[in-house]
Amino acid sequence: MAQEKVYASPEVALGDVFEGAVILASGFAGCGVPGRLIRGLAASGVGGLTCIFSHDLGPGGAADSDGGIAQLVVNGQVRKLISPLPFTPGKGGVVEGRWQAGELEIEVVPLGILAERLRAGGAGLGGVFLSTGVGTRFEGGREKRSFPQGEALLELPLKADFALIKAAAADTLGSVVYSGTERNWAPVMAMSARVTIAEADRIVEPGELDPEAIITPGIFVNRVVSSA
Amino acid sequence: MPEKLDELTMARRVAAELKPGQVVALGAGLPGRVAEVMPSLPPGIAPVQFLAESGALGYEKLGESHRSSSGAWVDSGGGPVALSRGGSVVSLVDLAGMLRGGHVDVAVIQPSRVSSSGDFISWTTAVTPGIFAPGAAVDLAAGAQRVVALLPHIGSDGARSLVADSSPLADGRNCVNLIVTDLAVLQVTEQGLVLSELAPGWRADDVAALTGAPLAVGSDVKEITCAPVNSVPSPMGKIYPDGRSAIRDLPNGAAVMIDGFGGPGGMAHYLLVTLRDLGTRELTIISNTAGIARSVNFGTPPGRLAIDHSILIDNGQVARAIATYPVSPSASRPSSFELAYRRGEVELELVPQGTLAERLRAGGAGIAAFYTPTGVGTLIAEGKETRTIEGKEYLLEEGLQADFCLIRGYQADTLGNVVYRGTSRNFNAVMAPAARVTVVEVDEILAPGDLDPELIVTPGIYVDRIVKRPEGFSPYE
């Protein structure tokens, strides 16, 4: 039973990614990016994707970072990018270029609002009222309400078809631990996608991970592949 | 013109602003350099803990030579960092709650524009017109108690960074308190910008000419100094010698979160007994059960009674409970709360368990309210707003906060980082951020660095006071 979550390759694990799917990918500034899965997705050529990916301020900016979502943009597989910082301005290479040319739609969502919308999606909430962004450009058209603590904006949940996350180790039941700030988006993204695929540096048997150390329980992870 | 300050000197000026024990979020760009220049504080003084947008909490900056393509520890700009002793890591959804919930003392950001009313526009926005790319600056500025803008007086685009009015493009509104540039230090006041310090050799008139907003000159303008403005040691550490000293100031009428699931595990029994002995009255208790361990045998040894909320209720200290399981599962063995409720001595607000957890998280994470499907069409929905979102019905529930929170950990370090054991984690972790004062009762107090940072469940920034459960203390009486 347990072995069913372990897939032989990214290609097999990503086999049912379909045209127009909504894809989450973990990673912050080049740290904790599921590079092998993203390369697998690039190789698959599946297009029309909506990608939700944090900013990538790695050396050279998003476009040049190995394993970043930019290679999907280069391939023309991405229709829309949702991100707090979709490219390093002025250094955004192909992402910025495609956006300037009108070939790529970009929705910018501040980091904390994106995190909370993903959590709402994963936790089954219908929406959350957040104080973040009140009085700023991010109000744009959102419902605003007064609470005893002050004004807040209604943010709606975000859900996805697939989440691609990077783990330090996963057991065959899909329980996951991370290393340092590679944790970043993975726990919340794992909650909010219909199918979560973890790319792990180590794959171990159930019981080998300290249960107190498990950050993402296996119920949130559907598939596991090796990062190597 | 005299020379402008270099980046490290600007960073040192910000570092001088920081006080022992503060949690300081550093945004991408120049703010990252503050961690490079922060002087180490003498032993016994609570350290300044830096928080990065990457989720690193309590770190030191490493040189660029440490950069690797797959570094496991990075700061807001992706630069390599190492954890300080007692540092930990949070996921970005926890980071968001930490910021929004007001748990960060100071945020340092590098905007491209700051207005005289403290609005800002993120640096990325100005570089690429038409795209708003704030990263986490919006979250930092919206949540921190105090916001410092660190930026060059004249931007890389040759324009003045300080402007009269940023509208309608602000990424943050009325949030910047202090501005440190390569020419001056300026306070943001209700009357606008006030110049308080100048870089060596610079005159107020020259700086005013490079400032795009009206500039008042303070009565006592000094040369910029990087000596700490406040070197007073933090008044007291988080360790308290006993329960009484830790909750003596818990006032009558307070709302108190008390952890625990149902049985004897994961409950701060020693603090509960202390609270009974203090006799504090008119309390609102917020917890999962309102005390059932005393009336139900969860392995209580014969002839003994379990310590739980019942001891406060029997002592007449509780006016109201917000709870999910306020009655005993056995009609023949009613709980103390149940009996008091029948006598009309206590009020009850009944909340489903998942809704309680979500309301607590909202309270700690600065979420005013949320829509949940739990309870739709039941008694729970009475008097609450219902709303259909994408074809599904939801109830509006509000965040829950309290004056005090009494939690039960296994081990804590002296910075307040906490780990739990097994299911005694229950409501502890979600309650800790939701109260003004959080007190943890633990079996063992360790030095910073003795807990594995990857294992820390409750970071110390959520814990105000630590008490060791006395040796041999029994959860039964």
Contacts between the chains, C-beta under 8 A, distances in Angstrom:
chain1	res1	chain2	res2	distance
A	28	B	53	7.3
A	28	B	54	5.0
A	28	B	55	7.5
A	28	B	74	7.1
A	28	B	78	7.8
A	28	B	92	7.0
A	29	B	54	6.4
A	29	B	74	5.4
A	29	B	76	7.7
A	29	B	77	6.7
A	29	B	78	3.0
A	30	B	69	7.0
A	30	B	70	7.8
A	30	B	71	7.9
A	30	B	74	7.5
A	30	B	78	5.5
A	31	B	54	6.5
A	31	B	70	7.4
A	31	B	71	5.9
A	31	B	72	7.0
A	31	B	73	7.9
A	31	B	74	4.5
A	31	B	78	6.8
A	54	B	92	7.5
A	55	B	133	7.4
A	55	B	135	5.7
A	57	B	28	6.5
A	57	B	77	5.8
A	57	B	78	4.6
A	58	B	69	7.7
A	58	B	78	5.6
A	59	B	67	7.6
A	59	B	78	7.9
A	66	B	69	6.6
A	84	B	133	7.4
A	84	B	134	6.8
A	84	B	135	5.1
A	84	B	136	6.6
A	85	B	124	6.5
A	85	B	133	4.7
A	85	B	134	7.4
A	85	B	135	4.3
A	86	B	131	7.2
A	86	B	133	6.4
A	87	B	133	7.5
A	88	B	124	7.7
A	89	B	124	4.5
A	89	B	125	7.8
A	89	B	127	3.7
A	89	B	128	3.8
A	89	B	131	7.0
A	89	B	133	6.1
A	90	B	127	4.8
A	90	B	128	6.4
A	92	B	128	7.5
A	96	B	128	7.0
A	99	B	131	7.1
A	106	B	131	6.5
A	108	B	131	6.6
A	108	B	132	4.8
A	108	B	133	5.7
A	108	B	134	7.3
A	110	B	134	5.3
A	110	B	135	7.5
A	110	B	136	6.8
A	110	B	137	7.8
A	110	B	138	3.9
A	110	B	139	5.8
A	111	B	53	6.5
A	111	B	92	6.6
A	111	B	95	7.9
A	111	B	96	6.8
A	111	B	135	6.0
A	111	B	136	3.9
A	111	B	138	7.7
A	111	B	139	5.6
A	112	B	95	7.5
A	112	B	96	3.5
A	112	B	99	5.9
A	112	B	100	5.8
A	112	B	136	6.6
A	112	B	138	7.2
A	112	B	139	3.5
A	112	B	142	7.9
A	112	B	143	7.7
A	113	B	96	7.8
A	113	B	138	7.6
A	113	B	139	7.6
A	115	B	92	5.0
A	115	B	93	4.2
A	115	B	95	7.4
A	115	B	96	4.1
A	116	B	93	7.0
A	116	B	96	5.7
A	116	B	100	7.9
A	116	B	365	7.9
A	116	B	367	7.2
A	118	B	93	7.1
A	119	B	93	5.0
A	120	B	370	7.3
A	123	B	358	7.3
A	124	B	372	7.4
A	124	B	373	6.2
A	125	B	358	7.4
A	125	B	370	5.2
A	125	B	371	6.0
A	125	B	372	5.7
A	125	B	394	7.7
A	126	B	370	7.7
A	126	B	371	3.3
A	126	B	372	7.0
A	126	B	373	6.9
A	126	B	387	7.0
A	126	B	389	4.2
A	126	B	390	7.9
A	126	B	392	6.7
A	126	B	394	3.7
A	127	B	370	6.8
A	127	B	371	4.8
A	127	B	389	6.1
A	127	B	394	7.6
A	128	B	362	7.6
A	128	B	367	5.2
A	128	B	369	7.7
A	128	B	370	4.6
A	128	B	371	7.7
A	129	B	367	6.6
A	129	B	368	4.3
A	129	B	369	4.6
A	129	B	370	6.8
A	130	B	100	6.7
A	130	B	366	7.4
A	130	B	367	6.2
A	130	B	368	7.5
A	131	B	100	6.6
A	131	B	142	6.2
A	131	B	366	6.0
A	131	B	368	6.8
A	132	B	100	5.8
A	132	B	138	6.1
A	132	B	139	5.8
A	132	B	142	4.6
A	132	B	143	7.4
A	133	B	138	6.0
A	133	B	142	7.0
A	134	B	142	7.6
A	134	B	173	7.1
A	135	B	170	7.0
A	135	B	173	3.4
A	135	B	174	7.2
A	136	B	138	6.7
A	136	B	170	5.1
A	136	B	171	5.6
A	136	B	172	6.0
A	136	B	173	5.6
A	137	B	132	6.0
A	137	B	168	7.1
A	137	B	169	5.9
A	137	B	170	6.7
A	137	B	171	6.7
A	138	B	132	7.7
A	138	B	138	6.6
A	138	B	171	7.7
A	145	B	368	7.8
A	145	B	369	7.9
A	147	B	368	4.0
A	147	B	369	6.4
A	147	B	398	7.3
A	149	B	366	7.8
A	149	B	368	5.6
A	149	B	399	7.9
A	150	B	368	7.7
A	152	B	368	4.3
A	152	B	369	7.4
A	156	B	389	7.2
A	177	B	454	7.1
A	178	B	454	7.6
A	179	B	72	4.4
A	179	B	454	7.6
A	180	B	56	7.4
A	180	B	71	7.9
A	180	B	72	3.6
A	180	B	73	4.2
A	180	B	83	8.0
A	180	B	89	5.9
A	180	B	454	7.8
A	181	B	52	7.4
A	181	B	54	4.1
A	181	B	55	5.1
A	181	B	56	5.1
A	181	B	72	6.8
A	181	B	73	5.4
A	181	B	74	5.3
A	181	B	89	5.9
A	182	B	72	5.5
A	183	B	55	6.0
A	183	B	89	5.7
A	183	B	90	7.6
A	183	B	91	5.0
A	184	B	54	6.2
A	184	B	55	5.6
A	184	B	91	6.5
A	184	B	92	5.1
A	185	B	91	7.4
A	185	B	92	5.4
A	186	B	91	7.1
A	187	B	91	4.4
A	187	B	93	6.8
A	188	B	91	6.3
A	188	B	92	6.8
A	188	B	93	4.0
A	210	B	455	7.6
A	212	B	419	7.0
A	212	B	420	7.6
A	212	B	421	7.6
A	212	B	422	7.8
A	212	B	455	6.2
A	213	B	452	7.7
A	213	B	454	6.2
A	213	B	455	5.4
A	215	B	91	7.3
